[in-house]
Amino acid sequence: MLHLTNTYEPSVFPSSSSAAAASASSPAPFVFSLKRGWCQSSTVLGSVLLQEGSSVVSAIVHILRPNTGRNVNFDRAALECSVSRASHVVSLSGSSKSAQEEEETLCHVHSKAVEAALLPAVLLEAYPKSVISIHIKILQSSEHDTAAAISAASLALLDASVEMRDIVLGVMLRNDDAALGPTFRCVLATLSALQQVSFMDFTGEVDPVALSQLVAACKAQCGVLRATVLDAFRPGA
């Protein structure tokens, strides 16, 4: 089991911020830990239990199955990603229909984010007429949920020995200090070895210089995580 305590999650400063203010800031602590192969089943190819930030998620890759759907692609596999939240983290007020619909919408958004992040990485053409099915469950929820779901899904594929162009890792960085500029948050996923961004979700207001710094910080964080993950997945680790 890999445990990495990483303090490389810097605040991102608008262009108007001084270098002195930047050096005086304290980086937010960042925790990344994982356990691979935790789910042993004849129908499971790979599994990962992962903590990223304050989010804890599990990801399972089910055995490849023939694509019997109506829209069969004979040249490549279909990628199915589903995200759900454990019952103890679902904040439903009673059983109102609107609350349930909001929960379903949130999980759908997470699922689409994971799928978008993974599609450039997975060699779908290596598995024609098949379905690669990934199930992610959020066990502890925080603003890192999307990034953690992306990372867990990618590492579960790695545990399953599914062919990929590179590992996909997601991170979330933010600025909440009003003195440093408007509040903003960025979730970004990269294929670090290929220097490719496969997913980005940005909310808030930021000037172009700060946005460039934010993206660069996210890429650097993904690179740090990738190096550590590869070390954990090496034979005999």
C-alpha positions, -999 to +999 in steps of 0.1 A: +000+000+000+014+034-010+011+063+013+023+097+000+020+129+020+025+156-005+027+193+003+030+204-033-004+220-036+005+257-039-017+287-039-020+303-073-014+340-073-029+366-097-004+386-116-009+416-092+004+396-062+038+402-050+066+376-048+069+383-011+033+374-006+037+342-026+067+331-006+050+339+027+020+316+019+018+281+033+011+253+008-020+233+016-013+197+027-022+171+001-026+134+009-025+107-017-027+070-008-038+039-026-042+001-022-043-020-054-059-054-059-081-051-028-111-067-045-106-104-054-133-118-077-135-139-108-153-111-125-129-083-115-097-076-135-084-048-114-093-027-083-080+003-064-089+019-031-076+055-032-076+086-010-069+119-027-072+150-006-101+143+016-119+121-008-119+083-006-130+063-036-129+027-048-127+017-085-133-017-100-126-029-136-149-057-145-139-085-168-140-076-205-172-087-220-185-089-256-204-059-267-239-071-275-255-037-277-272-022-307-243+001-315-215-024-316-181-010-328-162-039-344-129-020-344-127-009-308-140-014-273-167+007-256-157+024-223-183+025-196-177+045-165-202+047-136-198+067-104-220+064-074-218+076-038-220+054-008-253+057+011-236+073+042-222+102+021-255+108+001-270+140+015-306+134+006-331+154+026-357+127+032-367+109+000-377+139-021-377+134-058-357+166-064-330+156-040-327+122-056-326+138-091-298+161-078-278+132-066-283+113-099-272+144-118-241+148-096-231+112-102-237+115-139-214+145-141-187+126-123-192+096-146-189+118-178-158+135-164-141+102-157-150+089-192-137+121-209-104+119-190-098+083-198-108+081-234-075+096-248-055+071-227-071+037-231-062+018-263-097+008-271-086-006-305-068-033-287-101-048-275-125-048-305-162-057-300-157-055-262-168-034-232-144-021-206-166-014-175-153+007-146-174+012-115-163+039-090-178+044-056-172+076-035-168+064+001-158+098+015-168+129-003-150+163-007-142+188-034-115+163-046-142+138-057-139+143-095-101+142-094-100+112-071-125+093-093-104+099-124-072+088-107-088+057-091-103+046-124-071+050-143-051+031-117-077+003-116-072-001-153-034-002-147-040-029-120-061-048-146-033-046-172-055-028-196-034-013-224-031+025-221-010+052-237-002+066-203-016+068-167-043+095-162-041+113-129-064+141-118-058+169-093-078+198-078-062+231-070-080+263-057-075+298-044-099+308-015-079+337-003-097+369-012-066+389-006-049+370-035-078+375-059-112+360-067-120+325-056-114+299-083-110+261-085-096+239-112-099+201-117-074+189-143-064+154-156-032+148-176-013+121-194+020+134-180+044+114-202+026+127-233+023+163-219-015+160-227-044+174-208-074+151-211-098+169-188-102+203-173-131+218-153-126+254-141-150+275-119-145+310-107-128+341-119-091+344-127-069+365-150-050+348-178-017+349-160-031+332-129-049+306-150-017+297-167+000+293-133-029+272-121-027+248-151+011+246-147+007+238-110-019+211-118+004+195-144+033+195-120+012+179-093+001+152-118+037+146-127+047+141-090+019+117-085+027+097-117+063+091-107+053+079-073+025+057-086+048+040-111+072+033-083+044+016-064+033-005-094+067-017-103+072-055-100+079-066-065+066-034-049 
